[in-house]
Amino acid sequence: MIASHIFPLIVFVAVIGGSLSDPECGENQEWKDCGAYYCEDTCYGVVKHLSCRGMINFTCKPGCFCKPGYAITSLNYGDCITYDECSNLVFID
């Protein structure tokens, strides 16, 4: 009797759990529940040797962020490319 009540519950949890999973991110990105939105590595920062790492206060938001070793080509949008690929970009100050 108990088994007949557990099976529907397991199916329900499996269906709901699948719909609540992390969204799929782009190439060279990963999902973070609390990513440092204004402190993501950018190609500009990599090329100019700028970093905000170690800051105590940062804005945290869930979303897709570049994987370690990758930087976003432009803050708020762009592709995640390797630090070496960033050196091929031209920036106008």
PDB file of N, CA, C and O in Angstrom:
ATOM      1  N   MET A   1       0.810  -1.197   0.000  1.00  0.00           N
ATOM      2  CA  MET A   1       0.000   0.000   0.000  1.00  0.00           C
ATOM      3  C   MET A   1       0.856   1.264   0.000  1.00  0.00           C
ATOM      4  O   MET A   1       0.605   2.190  -0.772  1.00  0.00           O
ATOM      5  N   ILE A   2       1.858   1.299   0.862  1.00  0.00           N
ATOM      6  CA  ILE A   2       2.725   2.473   0.934  1.00  0.00           C
ATOM      7  C   ILE A   2       3.496   2.652  -0.376  1.00  0.00           C
ATOM      8  O   ILE A   2       3.694   3.777  -0.834  1.00  0.00           O
ATOM      9  N   ALA A   3       3.933   1.537  -0.978  1.00  0.00           N
ATOM     10  CA  ALA A   3       4.681   1.608  -2.237  1.00  0.00           C
ATOM     11  C   ALA A   3       3.857   2.269  -3.340  1.00  0.00           C
ATOM     12  O   ALA A   3       4.417   2.963  -4.189  1.00  0.00           O
ATOM     13  N   SER A   4       2.552   2.071  -3.345  1.00  0.00           N
ATOM     14  CA  SER A   4       1.718   2.672  -4.386  1.00  0.00           C
ATOM     15  C   SER A   4       1.623   4.190  -4.225  1.00  0.00           C
ATOM     16  O   SER A   4       1.332   4.887  -5.197  1.00  0.00           O
ATOM     17  N   HIS A   5       1.858   4.710  -3.040  1.00  0.00           N
ATOM     18  CA  HIS A   5       1.853   6.156  -2.801  1.00  0.00           C
ATOM     19  C   HIS A   5       3.230   6.774  -3.034  1.00  0.00           C
ATOM     20  O   HIS A   5       3.325   7.949  -3.390  1.00  0.00           O
ATOM     21  N   ILE A   6       4.275   6.016  -2.842  1.00  0.00           N
ATOM     22  CA  ILE A   6       5.639   6.530  -3.006  1.00  0.00           C
ATOM     23  C   ILE A   6       5.993   6.693  -4.478  1.00  0.00           C
ATOM     24  O   ILE A   6       6.626   7.683  -4.845  1.00  0.00           O
ATOM     25  N   PHE A   7       5.602   5.751  -5.331  1.00  0.00           N
ATOM     26  CA  PHE A   7       5.966   5.833  -6.748  1.00  0.00           C
ATOM     27  C   PHE A   7       5.483   7.128  -7.406  1.00  0.00           C
ATOM     28  O   PHE A   7       6.279   7.794  -8.068  1.00  0.00           O
ATOM     29  N   PRO A   8       4.205   7.511  -7.249  1.00  0.00           N
ATOM     30  CA  PRO A   8       3.772   8.785  -7.855  1.00  0.00           C
ATOM     31  C   PRO A   8       4.547   9.983  -7.299  1.00  0.00           C
ATOM     32  O   PRO A   8       4.823  10.936  -8.027  1.00  0.00           O
ATOM     33  N   LEU A   9       4.894   9.933  -6.023  1.00  0.00           N
ATOM     34  CA  LEU A   9       5.667  11.016  -5.414  1.00  0.00           C
ATOM     35  C   LEU A   9       7.058  11.102  -6.038  1.00  0.00           C
ATOM     36  O   LEU A   9       7.542  12.198  -6.323  1.00  0.00           O
ATOM     37  N   ILE A  10       7.690   9.973  -6.249  1.00  0.00           N
ATOM     38  CA  ILE A  10       9.023   9.953  -6.870  1.00  0.00           C
ATOM     39  C   ILE A  10       8.951  10.509  -8.289  1.00  0.00           C
ATOM     40  O   ILE A  10       9.815  11.288  -8.693  1.00  0.00           O
ATOM     41  N   VAL A  11       7.933  10.118  -9.046  1.00  0.00           N
ATOM     42  CA  VAL A  11       7.774  10.620 -10.412  1.00  0.00           C
ATOM     43  C   VAL A  11       7.553  12.126 -10.385  1.00  0.00           C
ATOM     44  O   VAL A  11       8.141  12.847 -11.191  1.00  0.00           O
ATOM     45  N   PHE A  12       6.714  12.613  -9.469  1.00  0.00           N
ATOM     46  CA  PHE A  12       6.442  14.047  -9.350  1.00  0.00           C
ATOM     47  C   PHE A  12       7.718  14.819  -9.023  1.00  0.00           C
ATOM     48  O   PHE A  12       7.991  15.846  -9.645  1.00  0.00           O
ATOM     49  N   VAL A  13       8.490  14.351  -8.073  1.00  0.00           N
ATOM     50  CA  VAL A  13       9.741  15.015  -7.687  1.00  0.00           C
ATOM     51  C   VAL A  13      10.728  15.014  -8.844  1.00  0.00           C
ATOM     52  O   VAL A  13      11.417  16.010  -9.061  1.00  0.00           O
ATOM     53  N   ALA A  14      10.813  13.925  -9.587  1.00  0.00           N
ATOM     54  CA  ALA A  14      11.731  13.848 -10.721  1.00  0.00           C
ATOM     55  C   ALA A  14      11.341  14.847 -11.798  1.00  0.00           C
ATOM     56  O   ALA A  14      12.212  15.487 -12.388  1.00  0.00           O
ATOM     57  N   VAL A  15      10.058  14.992 -12.065  1.00  0.00           N
ATOM     58  CA  VAL A  15       9.586  15.934 -13.089  1.00  0.00           C
ATOM     59  C   VAL A  15       9.826  17.369 -12.643  1.00  0.00           C
ATOM     60  O   VAL A  15      10.340  18.184 -13.408  1.00  0.00           O
ATOM     61  N   ILE A  16       9.453  17.677 -11.404  1.00  0.00           N
ATOM     62  CA  ILE A  16       9.650  19.035 -10.884  1.00  0.00           C
ATOM     63  C   ILE A  16      11.132  19.355 -10.791  1.00  0.00           C
ATOM     64  O   ILE A  16      11.547  20.450 -11.173  1.00  0.00           O
ATOM     65  N   GLY A  17      11.935  18.430 -10.295  1.00  0.00           N
ATOM     66  CA  GLY A  17      13.377  18.648 -10.172  1.00  0.00           C
ATOM     67  C   GLY A  17      14.017  18.940 -11.512  1.00  0.00           C
ATOM     68  O   GLY A  17      14.928  19.765 -11.590  1.00  0.00           O
ATOM     69  N   GLY A  18      13.564  18.283 -12.572  1.00  0.00           N
ATOM     70  CA  GLY A  18      14.126  18.520 -13.898  1.00  0.00           C
ATOM     71  C   GLY A  18      13.813  19.913 -14.402  1.00  0.00           C
ATOM     72  O   GLY A  18      14.628  20.513 -15.103  1.00  0.00           O
ATOM     73  N   SER A  19      12.643  20.442 -14.058  1.00  0.00           N
ATOM     74  CA  SER A  19      12.269  21.763 -14.549  1.00  0.00           C
ATOM     75  C   SER A  19      12.917  22.882 -13.746  1.00  0.00           C
ATOM     76  O   SER A  19      12.942  24.029 -14.193  1.00  0.00           O
ATOM     77  N   LEU A  20      13.442  22.565 -12.566  1.00  0.00           N
ATOM     78  CA  LEU A  20      14.083  23.578 -11.730  1.00  0.00           C
ATOM     79  C   LEU A  20      15.597  23.556 -11.845  1.00  0.00           C
ATOM     80  O   LEU A  20      16.277  24.261 -11.099  1.00  0.00           O
ATOM     81  N   SER A  21      16.132  22.778 -12.744  1.00  0.00           N
ATOM     82  CA  SER A  21      17.580  22.704 -12.876  1.00  0.00           C
ATOM     83  C   SER A  21      18.126  24.005 -13.443  1.00  0.00           C
ATOM     84  O   SER A  21      17.386  24.826 -13.984  1.00  0.00           O
ATOM     85  N   ASP A  22      19.417  24.172 -13.310  1.00  0.00           N
ATOM     86  CA  ASP A  22      20.061  25.390 -13.783  1.00  0.00           C
ATOM     87  C   ASP A  22      19.893  25.544 -15.285  1.00  0.00           C
ATOM     88  O   ASP A  22      19.940  24.558 -16.020  1.00  0.00           O
ATOM     89  N   PRO A  23      19.697  26.776 -15.747  1.00  0.00           N
ATOM     90  CA  PRO A  23      19.589  27.007 -17.192  1.00  0.00           C
ATOM     91  C   PRO A  23      20.885  26.615 -17.900  1.00  0.00           C
ATOM     92  O   PRO A  23      21.960  26.598 -17.301  1.00  0.00           O
ATOM     93  N   GLU A  24      20.758  26.307 -19.158  1.00  0.00           N
ATOM     94  CA  GLU A  24      21.945  25.953 -19.934  1.00  0.00           C
ATOM     95  C   GLU A  24      22.697  27.217 -20.302  1.00  0.00           C
ATOM     96  O   GLU A  24      22.100  28.198 -20.746  1.00  0.00           O
ATOM     97  N   CYS A  25      23.989  27.192 -20.119  1.00  0.00           N
ATOM     98  CA  CYS A  25      24.833  28.351 -20.414  1.00  0.00           C
ATOM     99  C   CYS A  25      25.521  28.168 -21.758  1.00  0.00           C
ATOM    100  O   CYS A  25      25.532  27.076 -22.327  1.00  0.00           O
ATOM    101  N   GLY A  26      26.090  29.252 -22.249  1.00  0.00           N
ATOM    102  CA  GLY A  26      26.786  29.231 -23.523  1.00  0.00           C
ATOM    103  C   GLY A  26      28.134  28.540 -23.439  1.00  0.00           C
ATOM    104  O   GLY A  26      28.541  28.043 -22.388  1.00  0.00           O
ATOM    105  N   GLU A  27      28.802  28.525 -24.555  1.00  0.00           N
ATOM    106  CA  GLU A  27      30.114  27.894 -24.637  1.00  0.00           C
ATOM    107  C   GLU A  27      31.091  28.581 -23.691  1.00  0.00           C
ATOM    108  O   GLU A  27      31.138  29.809 -23.624  1.00  0.00           O
ATOM    109  N   ASN A  28      31.861  27.798 -22.970  1.00  0.00           N
ATOM    110  CA  ASN A  28      32.875  28.263 -22.016  1.00  0.00           C
ATOM    111  C   ASN A  28      32.274  29.022 -20.837  1.00  0.00           C
ATOM    112  O   ASN A  28      32.956  29.826 -20.201  1.00  0.00           O
ATOM    113  N   GLN A  29      30.997  28.767 -20.544  1.00  0.00           N
ATOM    114  CA  GLN A  29      30.326  29.394 -19.407  1.00  0.00           C
ATOM    115  C   GLN A  29      29.821  28.329 -18.451  1.00  0.00           C
ATOM    116  O   GLN A  29      29.661  27.165 -18.819  1.00  0.00           O
ATOM    117  N   GLU A  30      29.572  28.750 -17.212  1.00  0.00           N
ATOM    118  CA  GLU A  30      28.989  27.878 -16.216  1.00  0.00           C
ATOM    119  C   GLU A  30      27.997  28.670 -15.376  1.00  0.00           C
ATOM    120  O   GLU A  30      28.128  29.885 -15.227  1.00  0.00           O
ATOM    121  N   TRP A  31      27.001  27.973 -14.829  1.00  0.00           N
ATOM    122  CA  TRP A  31      25.981  28.603 -13.999  1.00  0.00           C
ATOM    123  C   TRP A  31      26.514  28.816 -12.590  1.00  0.00           C
ATOM    124  O   TRP A  31      27.164  27.940 -12.019  1.00  0.00           O
ATOM    125  N   LYS A  32      26.232  29.989 -12.038  1.00  0.00           N
ATOM    126  CA  LYS A  32      26.550  30.272 -10.635  1.00  0.00           C
ATOM    127  C   LYS A  32      25.304  30.868  -9.986  1.00  0.00           C
ATOM    128  O   LYS A  32      24.664  31.758 -10.546  1.00  0.00           O
ATOM    129  N   ASP A  33      24.971  30.371  -8.808  1.00  0.00           N
ATOM    130  CA  ASP A  33      23.839  30.924  -8.068  1.00  0.00           C
ATOM    131  C   ASP A  33      24.154  32.326  -7.550  1.00  0.00           C
ATOM    132  O   ASP A  33      23.260  33.158  -7.402  1.00  0.00           O
ATOM    133  N   CYS A  34      25.426  32.574  -7.280  1.00  0.00           N
ATOM    134  CA  CYS A  34      25.846  33.882  -6.772  1.00  0.00           C
ATOM    135  C   CYS A  34      27.160  34.254  -7.444  1.00  0.00           C
ATOM    136  O   CYS A  34      28.237  34.020  -6.897  1.00  0.00           O
ATOM    137  N   GLY A  35      27.062  34.826  -8.619  1.00  0.00           N
ATOM    138  CA  GLY A  35      28.257  35.230  -9.357  1.00  0.00           C
ATOM    139  C   GLY A  35      28.560  36.697  -9.126  1.00  0.00           C
ATOM    140  O   GLY A  35      27.650  37.504  -8.939  1.00  0.00           O
ATOM    141  N   ALA A  36      29.822  37.036  -9.140  1.00  0.00           N
ATOM    142  CA  ALA A  36      30.261  38.422  -8.941  1.00  0.00           C
ATOM    143  C   ALA A  36      30.059  39.182 -10.250  1.00  0.00           C
ATOM    144  O   ALA A  36      30.967  39.283 -11.076  1.00  0.00           O
ATOM    145  N   TYR A  37      28.858  39.709 -10.418  1.00  0.00           N
ATOM    146  CA  TYR A  37      28.435  40.311 -11.684  1.00  0.00           C
ATOM    147  C   TYR A  37      29.380  41.412 -12.167  1.00  0.00           C
ATOM    148  O   TYR A  37      29.757  41.419 -13.339  1.00  0.00           O
ATOM    149  N   TYR A  38      29.766  42.328 -11.303  1.00  0.00           N
ATOM    150  CA  TYR A  38      30.624  43.437 -11.721  1.00  0.00           C
ATOM    151  C   TYR A  38      32.099  43.122 -11.558  1.00  0.00           C
ATOM    152  O   TYR A  38      32.939  44.013 -11.683  1.00  0.00           O
ATOM    153  N   CYS A  39      32.424  41.881 -11.284  1.00  0.00           N
ATOM    154  CA  CYS A  39      33.826  41.514 -11.125  1.00  0.00           C
ATOM    155  C   CYS A  39      34.179  40.323 -12.013  1.00  0.00           C
ATOM    156  O   CYS A  39      35.113  39.577 -11.716  1.00  0.00           O
ATOM    157  N   GLU A  40      33.442  40.150 -13.086  1.00  0.00           N
ATOM    158  CA  GLU A  40      33.762  39.068 -14.011  1.00  0.00           C
ATOM    159  C   GLU A  40      34.966  39.480 -14.851  1.00  0.00           C
ATOM    160  O   GLU A  40      35.088  40.640 -15.244  1.00  0.00           O
ATOM    161  N   ASP A  41      35.849  38.531 -15.123  1.00  0.00           N
ATOM    162  CA  ASP A  41      37.011  38.837 -15.963  1.00  0.00           C
ATOM    163  C   ASP A  41      36.550  39.261 -17.350  1.00  0.00           C
ATOM    164  O   ASP A  41      35.774  38.565 -18.005  1.00  0.00           O
ATOM    165  N   THR A  42      37.042  40.413 -17.784  1.00  0.00           N
ATOM    166  CA  THR A  42      36.785  40.883 -19.143  1.00  0.00           C
ATOM    167  C   THR A  42      38.095  40.880 -19.911  1.00  0.00           C
ATOM    168  O   THR A  42      39.166  40.940 -19.308  1.00  0.00           O
ATOM    169  N   CYS A  43      38.022  40.812 -21.227  1.00  0.00           N
ATOM    170  CA  CYS A  43      39.252  40.856 -22.027  1.00  0.00           C
ATOM    171  C   CYS A  43      39.984  42.178 -21.811  1.00  0.00           C
ATOM    172  O   CYS A  43      41.213  42.210 -21.760  1.00  0.00           O
ATOM    173  N   TYR A  44      39.235  43.257 -21.685  1.00  0.00           N
ATOM    174  CA  TYR A  44      39.865  44.558 -21.444  1.00  0.00           C
ATOM    175  C   TYR A  44      40.681  44.508 -20.152  1.00  0.00           C
ATOM    176  O   TYR A  44      41.825  44.962 -20.117  1.00  0.00           O
ATOM    177  N   GLY A  45      40.095  43.963 -19.105  1.00  0.00           N
ATOM    178  CA  GLY A  45      40.804  43.849 -17.837  1.00  0.00           C
ATOM    179  C   GLY A  45      42.014  42.942 -17.921  1.00  0.00           C
ATOM    180  O   GLY A  45      43.050  43.230 -17.321  1.00  0.00           O
ATOM    181  N   VAL A  46      41.895  41.852 -18.658  1.00  0.00           N
ATOM    182  CA  VAL A  46      43.018  40.924 -18.817  1.00  0.00           C
ATOM    183  C   VAL A  46      44.169  41.600 -19.552  1.00  0.00           C
ATOM    184  O   VAL A  46      45.320  41.507 -19.126  1.00  0.00           O
ATOM    185  N   VAL A  47      43.860  42.282 -20.656  1.00  0.00           N
ATOM    186  CA  VAL A  47      44.898  42.928 -21.466  1.00  0.00           C
ATOM    187  C   VAL A  47      45.541  44.093 -20.707  1.00  0.00           C
ATOM    188  O   VAL A  47      46.752  44.298 -20.797  1.00  0.00           O
ATOM    189  N   LYS A  48      44.738  44.852 -19.964  1.00  0.00           N
ATOM    190  CA  LYS A  48      45.236  46.020 -19.230  1.00  0.00           C
ATOM    191  C   LYS A  48      45.698  45.677 -17.812  1.00  0.00           C
ATOM    192  O   LYS A  48      46.081  46.568 -17.054  1.00  0.00           O
ATOM    193  N   HIS A  49      45.663  44.398 -17.451  1.00  0.00           N
ATOM    194  CA  HIS A  49      46.079  43.915 -16.129  1.00  0.00           C
ATOM    195  C   HIS A  49      45.279  44.571 -15.007  1.00  0.00           C
ATOM    196  O   HIS A  49      45.839  44.993 -13.995  1.00  0.00           O
ATOM    197  N   LEU A  50      43.966  44.652 -15.199  1.00  0.00           N
ATOM    198  CA  LEU A  50      43.065  45.203 -14.190  1.00  0.00           C
ATOM    199  C   LEU A  50      42.324  44.059 -13.521  1.00  0.00           C
ATOM    200  O   LEU A  50      41.998  43.060 -14.162  1.00  0.00           O
ATOM    201  N   SER A  51      42.064  44.205 -12.243  1.00  0.00           N
ATOM    202  CA  SER A  51      41.325  43.173 -11.531  1.00  0.00           C
ATOM    203  C   SER A  51      40.574  43.793 -10.370  1.00  0.00           C
ATOM    204  O   SER A  51      41.047  44.736  -9.736  1.00  0.00           O
ATOM    205  N   CYS A  52      39.411  43.256 -10.105  1.00  0.00           N
ATOM    206  CA  CYS A  52      38.655  43.674  -8.921  1.00  0.00           C
ATOM    207  C   CYS A  52      38.609  42.532  -7.918  1.00  0.00           C
ATOM    208  O   CYS A  52      37.836  42.581  -6.961  1.00  0.00           O
ATOM    209  N   ARG A  53      39.415  41.517  -8.121  1.00  0.00           N
ATOM    210  CA  ARG A  53      39.452  40.383  -7.200  1.00  0.00           C
ATOM    211  C   ARG A  53      39.875  40.865  -5.817  1.00  0.00           C
ATOM    212  O   ARG A  53      40.702  41.767  -5.685  1.00  0.00           O
ATOM    213  N   GLY A  54      39.313  40.266  -4.819  1.00  0.00           N
ATOM    214  CA  GLY A  54      39.650  40.627  -3.450  1.00  0.00           C
ATOM    215  C   GLY A  54      38.784  41.736  -2.877  1.00  0.00           C
ATOM    216  O   GLY A  54      38.915  42.081  -1.702  1.00  0.00           O
ATOM    217  N   MET A  55      37.898  42.298  -3.695  1.00  0.00           N
ATOM    218  CA  MET A  55      36.991  43.317  -3.188  1.00  0.00           C
ATOM    219  C   MET A  55      36.017  42.654  -2.223  1.00  0.00           C
ATOM    220  O   MET A  55      35.530  41.553  -2.480  1.00  0.00           O
ATOM    221  N   ILE A  56      35.740  43.318  -1.128  1.00  0.00           N
ATOM    222  CA  ILE A  56      34.834  42.751  -0.134  1.00  0.00           C
ATOM    223  C   ILE A  56      33.391  42.875  -0.599  1.00  0.00           C
ATOM    224  O   ILE A  56      32.632  41.910  -0.513  1.00  0.00           O
ATOM    225  N   ASN A  57      33.003  44.032  -1.086  1.00  0.00           N
ATOM    226  CA  ASN A  57      31.629  44.256  -1.518  1.00  0.00           C
ATOM    227  C   ASN A  57      31.519  44.065  -3.025  1.00  0.00           C
ATOM    228  O   ASN A  57      32.209  44.730  -3.799  1.00  0.00           O
ATOM    229  N   PHE A  58      30.662  43.169  -3.423  1.00  0.00           N
ATOM    230  CA  PHE A  58      30.408  42.995  -4.845  1.00  0.00           C
ATOM    231  C   PHE A  58      28.937  42.663  -5.046  1.00  0.00           C
ATOM    232  O   PHE A  58      28.273  42.152  -4.143  1.00  0.00           O
ATOM    233  N   THR A  59      28.445  42.954  -6.224  1.00  0.00           N
ATOM    234  CA  THR A  59      27.064  42.639  -6.550  1.00  0.00           C
ATOM    235  C   THR A  59      26.987  41.179  -6.956  1.00  0.00           C
ATOM    236  O   THR A  59      27.730  40.727  -7.827  1.00  0.00           O
ATOM    237  N   CYS A  60      26.106  40.463  -6.335  1.00  0.00           N
ATOM    238  CA  CYS A  60      25.954  39.032  -6.582  1.00  0.00           C
ATOM    239  C   CYS A  60      24.641  38.804  -7.315  1.00  0.00           C
ATOM    240  O   CYS A  60      23.608  39.360  -6.941  1.00  0.00           O
ATOM    241  N   LYS A  61      24.683  37.990  -8.352  1.00  0.00           N
ATOM    242  CA  LYS A  61      23.456  37.633  -9.051  1.00  0.00           C
ATOM    243  C   LYS A  61      23.601  36.242  -9.640  1.00  0.00           C
ATOM    244  O   LYS A  61      24.710  35.818  -9.966  1.00  0.00           O
ATOM    245  N   PRO A  62      22.503  35.538  -9.778  1.00  0.00           N
ATOM    246  CA  PRO A  62      22.564  34.231 -10.425  1.00  0.00           C
ATOM    247  C   PRO A  62      22.675  34.409 -11.938  1.00  0.00           C
ATOM    248  O   PRO A  62      22.120  35.352 -12.501  1.00  0.00           O
ATOM    249  N   GLY A  63      23.383  33.513 -12.578  1.00  0.00           N
ATOM    250  CA  GLY A  63      23.483  33.584 -14.026  1.00  0.00           C
ATOM    251  C   GLY A  63      24.643  32.789 -14.576  1.00  0.00           C
ATOM    252  O   GLY A  63      25.319  32.054 -13.857  1.00  0.00           O
ATOM    253  N   CYS A  64      24.856  32.952 -15.862  1.00  0.00           N
ATOM    254  CA  CYS A  64      25.951  32.285 -16.560  1.00  0.00           C
ATOM    255  C   CYS A  64      27.184  33.192 -16.527  1.00  0.00           C
ATOM    256  O   CYS A  64      27.096  34.383 -16.825  1.00  0.00           O
ATOM    257  N   PHE A  65      28.308  32.628 -16.168  1.00  0.00           N
ATOM    258  CA  PHE A  65      29.561  33.361 -16.083  1.00  0.00           C
ATOM    259  C   PHE A  65      30.653  32.560 -16.781  1.00  0.00           C
ATOM    260  O   PHE A  65      30.550  31.340 -16.906  1.00  0.00           O
ATOM    261  N   CYS A  66      31.694  33.243 -17.233  1.00  0.00           N
ATOM    262  CA  CYS A  66      32.802  32.556 -17.896  1.00  0.00           C
ATOM    263  C   CYS A  66      33.463  31.573 -16.933  1.00  0.00           C
ATOM    264  O   CYS A  66      33.606  31.849 -15.741  1.00  0.00           O
ATOM    265  N   LYS A  67      33.858  30.436 -17.465  1.00  0.00           N
ATOM    266  CA  LYS A  67      34.590  29.445 -16.688  1.00  0.00           C
ATOM    267  C   LYS A  67      35.968  29.996 -16.347  1.00  0.00           C
ATOM    268  O   LYS A  67      36.436  30.927 -17.003  1.00  0.00           O
ATOM    269  N   PRO A  68      36.630  29.436 -15.327  1.00  0.00           N
ATOM    270  CA  PRO A  68      37.994  29.870 -14.994  1.00  0.00           C
ATOM    271  C   PRO A  68      38.911  29.753 -16.216  1.00  0.00           C
ATOM    272  O   PRO A  68      38.860  28.770 -16.956  1.00  0.00           O
ATOM    273  N   GLY A  69      39.745  30.771 -16.408  1.00  0.00           N
ATOM    274  CA  GLY A  69      40.653  30.788 -17.553  1.00  0.00           C
ATOM    275  C   GLY A  69      40.074  31.445 -18.783  1.00  0.00           C
ATOM    276  O   GLY A  69      40.745  31.548 -19.809  1.00  0.00           O
ATOM    277  N   TYR A  70      38.818  31.897 -18.691  1.00  0.00           N
ATOM    278  CA  TYR A  70      38.141  32.552 -19.801  1.00  0.00           C
ATOM    279  C   TYR A  70      37.695  33.944 -19.363  1.00  0.00           C
ATOM    280  O   TYR A  70      37.446  34.185 -18.182  1.00  0.00           O
ATOM    281  N   ALA A  71      37.600  34.839 -20.311  1.00  0.00           N
ATOM    282  CA  ALA A  71      37.133  36.199 -20.039  1.00  0.00           C
ATOM    283  C   ALA A  71      36.066  36.558 -21.057  1.00  0.00           C
ATOM    284  O   ALA A  71      36.064  36.066 -22.186  1.00  0.00           O
ATOM    285  N   ILE A  72      35.158  37.428 -20.631  1.00  0.00           N
ATOM    286  CA  ILE A  72      34.085  37.854 -21.527  1.00  0.00           C
ATOM    287  C   ILE A  72      34.613  38.982 -22.410  1.00  0.00           C
ATOM    288  O   ILE A  72      35.358  39.844 -21.944  1.00  0.00           O
ATOM    289  N   THR A  73      34.231  38.974 -23.665  1.00  0.00           N
ATOM    290  CA  THR A  73      34.773  39.962 -24.601  1.00  0.00           C
ATOM    291  C   THR A  73      34.295  41.369 -24.288  1.00  0.00           C
ATOM    292  O   THR A  73      34.983  42.339 -24.603  1.00  0.00           O
ATOM    293  N   SER A  74      33.129  41.495 -23.673  1.00  0.00           N
ATOM    294  CA  SER A  74      32.611  42.808 -23.298  1.00  0.00           C
ATOM    295  C   SER A  74      31.659  42.629 -22.118  1.00  0.00           C
ATOM    296  O   SER A  74      30.852  41.699 -22.121  1.00  0.00           O
ATOM    297  N   LEU A  75      31.734  43.484 -21.123  1.00  0.00           N
ATOM    298  CA  LEU A  75      30.892  43.361 -19.940  1.00  0.00           C
ATOM    299  C   LEU A  75      29.421  43.420 -20.335  1.00  0.00           C
ATOM    300  O   LEU A  75      29.028  44.236 -21.168  1.00  0.00           O
ATOM    301  N   ASN A  76      28.621  42.562 -19.740  1.00  0.00           N
ATOM    302  CA  ASN A  76      27.173  42.448 -19.956  1.00  0.00           C
ATOM    303  C   ASN A  76      26.791  41.662 -21.203  1.00  0.00           C
ATOM    304  O   ASN A  76      25.635  41.256 -21.327  1.00  0.00           O
ATOM    305  N   TYR A  77      27.689  41.438 -22.102  1.00  0.00           N
ATOM    306  CA  TYR A  77      27.379  40.620 -23.269  1.00  0.00           C
ATOM    307  C   TYR A  77      28.696  40.168 -23.880  1.00  0.00           C
ATOM    308  O   TYR A  77      29.761  40.646 -23.489  1.00  0.00           O
ATOM    309  N   GLY A  78      28.629  39.279 -24.806  1.00  0.00           N
ATOM    310  CA  GLY A  78      29.842  38.817 -25.477  1.00  0.00           C
ATOM    311  C   GLY A  78      30.106  37.353 -25.232  1.00  0.00           C
ATOM    312  O   GLY A  78      29.382  36.681 -24.497  1.00  0.00           O
ATOM    313  N   ASP A  79      31.143  36.882 -25.855  1.00  0.00           N
ATOM    314  CA  ASP A  79      31.533  35.483 -25.752  1.00  0.00           C
ATOM    315  C   ASP A  79      32.638  35.330 -24.725  1.00  0.00           C
ATOM    316  O   ASP A  79      33.370  36.280 -24.448  1.00  0.00           O
ATOM    317  N   CYS A  80      32.758  34.155 -24.169  1.00  0.00           N
ATOM    318  CA  CYS A  80      33.849  33.843 -23.254  1.00  0.00           C
ATOM    319  C   CYS A  80      34.974  33.205 -24.067  1.00  0.00           C
ATOM    320  O   CYS A  80      34.804  32.145 -24.670  1.00  0.00           O
ATOM    321  N   ILE A  81      36.121  33.873 -24.066  1.00  0.00           N
ATOM    322  CA  ILE A  81      37.279  33.371 -24.814  1.00  0.00           C
ATOM    323  C   ILE A  81      38.460  33.251 -23.856  1.00  0.00           C
ATOM    324  O   ILE A  81      38.437  33.807 -22.758  1.00  0.00           O
ATOM    325  N   THR A  82      39.487  32.525 -24.276  1.00  0.00           N
ATOM    326  CA  THR A  82      40.654  32.335 -23.413  1.00  0.00           C
ATOM    327  C   THR A  82      41.401  33.652 -23.244  1.00  0.00           C
ATOM    328  O   THR A  82      41.296  34.561 -24.067  1.00  0.00           O
ATOM    329  N   TYR A  83      42.160  33.726 -22.150  1.00  0.00           N
ATOM    330  CA  TYR A  83      42.964  34.931 -21.910  1.00  0.00           C
ATOM    331  C   TYR A  83      43.910  35.196 -23.078  1.00  0.00           C
ATOM    332  O   TYR A  83      44.125  36.348 -23.454  1.00  0.00           O
ATOM    333  N   ASP A  84      44.471  34.138 -23.651  1.00  0.00           N
ATOM    334  CA  ASP A  84      45.381  34.315 -24.799  1.00  0.00           C
ATOM    335  C   ASP A  84      44.656  34.923 -25.990  1.00  0.00           C
ATOM    336  O   ASP A  84      45.216  35.767 -26.690  1.00  0.00           O
ATOM    337  N   GLU A  85      43.422  34.506 -26.229  1.00  0.00           N
ATOM    338  CA  GLU A  85      42.637  35.062 -27.339  1.00  0.00           C
ATOM    339  C   GLU A  85      42.329  36.553 -27.100  1.00  0.00           C
ATOM    340  O   GLU A  85      42.191  37.317 -28.055  1.00  0.00           O
ATOM    341  N   CYS A  86      42.222  36.957 -25.842  1.00  0.00           N
ATOM    342  CA  CYS A  86      41.956  38.359 -25.518  1.00  0.00           C
ATOM    343  C   CYS A  86      43.069  39.273 -26.036  1.00  0.00           C
ATOM    344  O   CYS A  86      42.809  40.405 -26.442  1.00  0.00           O
ATOM    345  N   SER A  87      44.288  38.784 -26.021  1.00  0.00           N
ATOM    346  CA  SER A  87      45.420  39.613 -26.451  1.00  0.00           C
ATOM    347  C   SER A  87      45.354  39.937 -27.928  1.00  0.00           C
ATOM    348  O   SER A  87      46.073  40.824 -28.389  1.00  0.00           O
ATOM    349  N   ASN A  88      44.507  39.242 -28.691  1.00  0.00           N
ATOM    350  CA  ASN A  88      44.344  39.524 -30.132  1.00  0.00           C
ATOM    351  C   ASN A  88      43.333  40.643 -30.388  1.00  0.00           C
ATOM    352  O   ASN A  88      43.215  41.123 -31.516  1.00  0.00           O
ATOM    353  N   LEU A  89      42.605  41.060 -29.355  1.00  0.00           N
ATOM    354  CA  LEU A  89      41.608  42.118 -29.513  1.00  0.00           C
ATOM    355  C   LEU A  89      42.264  43.489 -29.386  1.00  0.00           C
ATOM    356  O   LEU A  89      43.268  43.641 -28.690  1.00  0.00           O
ATOM    357  N   VAL A  90      41.702  44.471 -30.049  1.00  0.00           N
ATOM    358  CA  VAL A  90      42.209  45.832 -29.993  1.00  0.00           C
ATOM    359  C   VAL A  90      41.239  46.674 -29.177  1.00  0.00           C
ATOM    360  O   VAL A  90      40.034  46.655 -29.426  1.00  0.00           O
ATOM    361  N   PHE A  91      41.759  47.411 -28.207  1.00  0.00           N
ATOM    362  CA  PHE A  91      40.932  48.279 -27.371  1.00  0.00           C
ATOM    363  C   PHE A  91      41.357  49.715 -27.567  1.00  0.00           C
ATOM    364  O   PHE A  91      42.548  50.024 -27.606  1.00  0.00           O
ATOM    365  N   ILE A  92      40.377  50.592 -27.691  1.00  0.00           N
ATOM    366  CA  ILE A  92      40.650  52.024 -27.833  1.00  0.00           C
ATOM    367  C   ILE A  92      40.338  52.679 -26.492  1.00  0.00           C
ATOM    368  O   ILE A  92      39.211  52.612 -26.002  1.00  0.00           O
ATOM    369  N   ASP A  93      41.347  53.311 -25.908  1.00  0.00           N
ATOM    370  CA  ASP A  93      41.146  53.977 -24.603  1.00  0.00           C
ATOM    371  C   ASP A  93      40.572  55.350 -24.774  1.00  0.00           C
ATOM    372  O   ASP A  93      40.339  56.050 -23.788  1.00  0.00           O
TER     373      ASP A  93
END
